[in-house]
């Protein structure tokens, strides 16, 4: 089981090409994160972890080049397409977008505050607060 998790984690990290990073609260790691899972989370199609607890997604500003690469590589959308997608969802009242913060430090602080949070950051931090996992 650990081998499968490690293999999936390595595959996931290679697919992101180290251009953006996923940060999770240690207690939020309840399933393997694949690009498909991240896409579902960041498009509002997956709102709960497998144990039933709500997922709180976040990202640093979509104007950041590394975050734009995440949008293109994982979500198959440009920054404008992603923002328009969420405008339509909000207008229809069928979802709520991931929280967007001005910088990576704010995303890390948010993820640290909520056990079921997940965040996309643009740079690998020099250090992480206790209880957070970088993928």
PyMOL commands that set and color helices and strands:
alter all, ss='L'
color gray80, all
select helices_A, chain A and resi 2-16+26-28+35-42+65-75+79-92+104-113
alter helices_A, ss='H'
color red, helices_A
select strands_A, chain A and resi 21-25+56-60+99-101+117-121+132-134
alter strands_A, ss='S'
color yellow, strands_A
deselect
rebuild
show_as cartoon
